[in-house]
Amino acid sequence: MGELNLPGNTQEPDAAAPAPAVPAKKHRPEVVPVRNLREYIGESILIVFSVLLALILTEVINSFNERKQTRALLQDIRAELFHNKKVVDAQYHYHLSVIHTLDSAISHPEFARGFLVDGEINFEMIVPYGVLKGDLLAVAWDVAKSQNIASRTDIPTLELLTDIYNDQERITKVEDEIGKLVLSMESRKPDNLHLTLILLRDNFKAWATGRVPNLLGKYQRAIDHLGEK
């Protein structure tokens, strides 16, 4: 007689029943690319070419920037030389007038006595606008030297510019030399007046007017030359 399936009478599942089978994973085969020697060589050449191209482009850019900077430095020097040429030219004529006054004092003792009164030197009688009438600039030249201009320009240009600025320093040195002379005790003695005037004249000739005509020519050559760069 069959079992009745009454409410509340549940049938326990068979514990020994097997679990459903899990399908095994399928392993896909790995594809390993095989390259021949020609492909390796081609890739190596491409890498080397890329590196070389980057180096060449960097060098070109750096060279362009350096040429641009050098051109700017030289143009600043040119503007400075143009200014200095005008100052030197005006100062040259001023110094010639100073020498003329000194020559007159040397030749005329009565006129010379007005230069020294009671031990005090009437310096304005000789140089009414001071020893140096104008200032000679060297800022652009100093900046260029700090930027190693010597390695950026040709030797003839460098020699010309160096010569010009050295001459400028010699001209400005006249102020120190004249100062030493007039501030010495010997220059205050009336008996030494004639000699003092001669020494003043000779200092102006040696340090200033004697080298100016040649310097003015150098200025013009440098200004023309740098204008072409």
C-alpha positions as CSV (number, residue, x, y, z in Angstrom):
1,M,0.0,0.0,0.0
2,G,1.5,3.4,-1.0
3,E,2.6,6.1,1.3
4,L,0.3,9.0,1.6
5,N,1.8,12.5,1.0
6,L,0.2,14.3,3.9
7,P,0.7,18.0,4.7
8,G,3.7,18.5,7.0
9,N,5.2,15.2,5.9
10,T,8.2,16.3,3.8
11,Q,10.6,14.0,2.2
12,E,14.3,14.5,3.0
13,P,16.5,14.7,0.0
14,D,18.9,11.9,-0.6
15,A,22.2,13.1,1.0
16,A,24.1,10.6,-1.2
17,A,22.8,12.2,-4.4
18,P,25.8,13.4,-6.6
19,A,26.4,17.2,-7.2
20,P,25.9,18.5,-10.7
21,A,29.1,18.3,-12.8
22,V,30.9,21.7,-13.5
23,P,32.1,21.9,-17.1
24,A,35.9,22.1,-17.3
25,K,37.5,25.4,-18.5
26,K,38.8,25.3,-22.0
27,H,42.4,26.4,-22.3
28,R,43.0,28.7,-25.2
29,P,46.3,28.2,-26.9
30,E,48.8,31.2,-26.5
31,V,50.0,32.8,-29.7
32,V,53.7,33.7,-29.5
33,P,54.8,36.0,-32.4
34,V,57.9,34.9,-34.0
35,R,60.1,37.6,-35.5
36,N,62.9,37.1,-37.8
37,L,66.3,38.9,-37.7
38,R,65.3,41.4,-40.3
39,E,62.4,42.7,-38.1
40,Y,64.7,43.0,-35.1
41,I,67.3,45.0,-37.1
42,G,64.5,47.2,-38.5
43,E,63.2,48.0,-35.0
44,S,66.7,48.7,-33.8
45,I,67.4,51.1,-36.7
46,L,64.1,52.9,-36.0
47,I,65.0,53.4,-32.3
48,V,68.5,54.6,-33.2
49,F,67.1,57.0,-35.8
50,S,64.5,58.4,-33.4
51,V,67.3,59.1,-30.8
52,L,69.5,60.7,-33.3
53,L,66.7,62.8,-34.7
54,A,65.9,64.0,-31.2
55,L,69.5,64.9,-30.6
56,I,69.8,66.7,-33.9
57,L,66.6,68.7,-33.3
58,T,67.9,69.7,-29.8
59,E,71.2,70.8,-31.2
60,V,69.5,72.8,-34.0
61,I,67.3,74.6,-31.5
62,N,70.1,75.3,-29.1
63,S,72.3,76.6,-31.9
64,F,69.5,78.9,-33.1
65,N,68.9,80.2,-29.6
66,E,72.6,80.8,-29.2
67,R,73.0,82.7,-32.5
68,K,70.0,84.8,-31.5
69,Q,71.5,85.6,-28.2
70,T,74.9,86.4,-29.7
71,R,73.2,88.7,-32.2
72,A,71.4,90.5,-29.4
73,L,74.7,90.9,-27.4
74,L,76.5,92.3,-30.4
75,Q,73.7,94.8,-31.2
76,D,73.8,96.0,-27.6
77,I,77.5,96.5,-28.0
78,R,77.0,98.4,-31.2
79,A,74.5,100.8,-29.6
80,E,77.0,101.3,-26.8
81,L,79.8,102.0,-29.2
82,F,77.6,104.5,-31.1
83,H,77.0,106.4,-27.8
84,N,80.7,106.3,-26.8
85,K,81.8,107.5,-30.2
86,K,79.7,110.6,-29.8
87,V,81.0,111.2,-26.3
88,V,84.6,110.7,-27.3
89,D,84.3,113.0,-30.3
90,A,82.8,115.8,-28.1
91,Q,85.3,115.2,-25.3
92,Y,88.2,115.3,-27.8
93,H,87.3,118.9,-28.8
94,Y,86.9,119.8,-25.2
95,H,90.3,118.4,-24.3
96,L,91.9,120.3,-27.2
97,S,90.5,123.5,-25.8
98,V,91.9,122.5,-22.3
99,I,95.3,122.0,-23.9
100,H,95.1,125.3,-25.6
101,T,94.3,127.0,-22.3
102,L,97.3,125.2,-20.7
103,D,99.6,126.3,-23.5
104,S,98.5,129.9,-23.0
105,A,99.2,129.6,-19.3
106,I,102.6,128.1,-19.9
107,S,103.5,130.9,-22.3
108,H,102.1,133.7,-20.2
109,P,103.2,133.7,-16.6
110,E,100.7,136.4,-15.6
111,F,97.9,134.3,-16.9
112,A,99.3,131.3,-15.1
113,R,99.4,133.0,-11.7
114,G,95.6,132.9,-11.7
115,F,95.7,129.2,-11.6
116,L,97.3,129.1,-8.1
117,V,96.2,131.6,-5.4
118,D,97.3,131.3,-1.8
119,G,98.0,127.6,-2.3
120,E,94.5,126.9,-3.7
121,I,94.2,125.6,-7.3
122,N,91.7,127.3,-9.5
123,F,91.0,124.1,-11.4
124,E,87.9,125.5,-13.2
125,M,90.2,127.9,-15.0
126,I,91.6,125.0,-16.9
127,V,88.8,122.5,-17.0
128,P,85.5,124.3,-16.6
129,Y,83.5,121.0,-17.2
130,G,85.7,118.7,-15.3
131,V,88.5,116.4,-16.5
132,L,86.0,114.1,-18.3
133,K,83.1,115.9,-19.9
134,G,81.1,112.7,-20.6
135,D,80.9,109.1,-19.4
136,L,82.1,106.2,-21.6
137,L,79.9,103.1,-21.1
138,A,81.1,99.5,-21.0
139,V,78.0,97.8,-19.6
140,A,77.1,95.9,-22.8
141,W,80.7,94.8,-23.2
142,D,80.9,93.5,-19.6
143,V,77.6,91.6,-20.1
144,A,78.9,90.1,-23.3
145,K,82.1,88.9,-21.6
146,S,80.1,87.3,-18.8
147,Q,78.2,85.4,-21.6
148,N,81.5,84.1,-23.1
149,I,81.3,86.3,-26.2
150,A,84.9,85.1,-27.0
151,S,83.6,81.7,-28.1
152,R,80.7,83.2,-30.0
153,T,82.3,85.6,-32.5
154,D,85.3,85.6,-34.8
155,I,88.8,86.6,-33.7
156,P,89.0,89.9,-35.8
157,T,85.8,91.2,-34.3
158,L,86.9,90.2,-30.8
159,E,90.3,91.9,-31.3
160,L,88.7,95.1,-32.5
161,L,86.2,95.3,-29.6
162,T,88.9,94.5,-27.0
163,D,91.1,97.2,-28.5
164,I,88.4,99.8,-28.4
165,Y,87.4,99.2,-24.8
166,N,91.0,99.1,-23.7
167,D,91.5,102.5,-25.3
168,Q,88.4,103.8,-23.5
169,E,89.9,102.7,-20.2
170,R,93.1,104.5,-21.0
171,I,91.2,107.7,-21.8
172,T,89.2,107.6,-18.6
173,K,92.5,107.1,-16.6
174,V,93.4,110.7,-17.4
175,E,91.0,111.7,-14.5
176,D,93.0,109.6,-12.0
177,E,96.4,110.9,-13.3
178,I,95.3,114.6,-13.2
179,G,93.8,114.0,-9.8
180,K,97.1,112.7,-8.4
181,L,99.0,115.6,-9.9
182,V,96.8,118.5,-8.6
183,L,96.3,116.9,-5.2
184,S,100.1,116.5,-4.5
185,M,101.8,119.0,-2.2
186,E,104.4,119.8,-4.9
187,S,101.7,121.2,-7.2
188,R,100.7,123.8,-4.5
189,K,104.1,125.4,-4.4
190,P,104.2,128.7,-6.5
191,D,107.8,127.8,-7.6
192,N,106.5,124.6,-9.3
193,L,103.6,126.3,-11.1
194,H,105.2,126.3,-14.5
195,L,106.1,122.6,-14.2
196,T,102.7,121.7,-12.9
197,L,101.0,123.2,-16.0
198,I,103.4,121.4,-18.3
199,L,102.6,118.1,-16.6
200,L,98.9,118.8,-16.8
201,R,99.1,119.4,-20.5
202,D,101.3,116.3,-21.1
203,N,98.8,114.1,-19.3
204,F,95.9,115.3,-21.4
205,K,97.9,114.7,-24.5
206,A,99.2,111.2,-23.5
207,W,96.0,109.8,-22.0
208,A,93.3,111.5,-24.0
209,T,93.8,113.5,-27.2
210,G,96.8,111.5,-28.5
211,R,94.8,108.3,-29.0
212,V,91.4,109.7,-29.9
213,P,91.7,110.1,-33.7
214,N,92.6,106.5,-34.1
215,L,89.9,105.4,-31.6
216,L,87.2,107.3,-33.6
217,G,88.2,105.3,-36.7
218,K,87.9,102.0,-34.7
219,Y,84.5,103.0,-33.4
220,Q,83.2,103.5,-36.9
221,R,84.7,100.2,-38.2
222,A,83.1,98.3,-35.4
223,I,79.7,100.0,-35.8
224,D,79.7,99.2,-39.5
225,H,80.9,95.7,-39.0
226,L,78.4,94.8,-36.2
227,G,75.6,96.3,-38.3
228,E,76.2,93.5,-40.8
229,K,75.7,90.8,-38.3
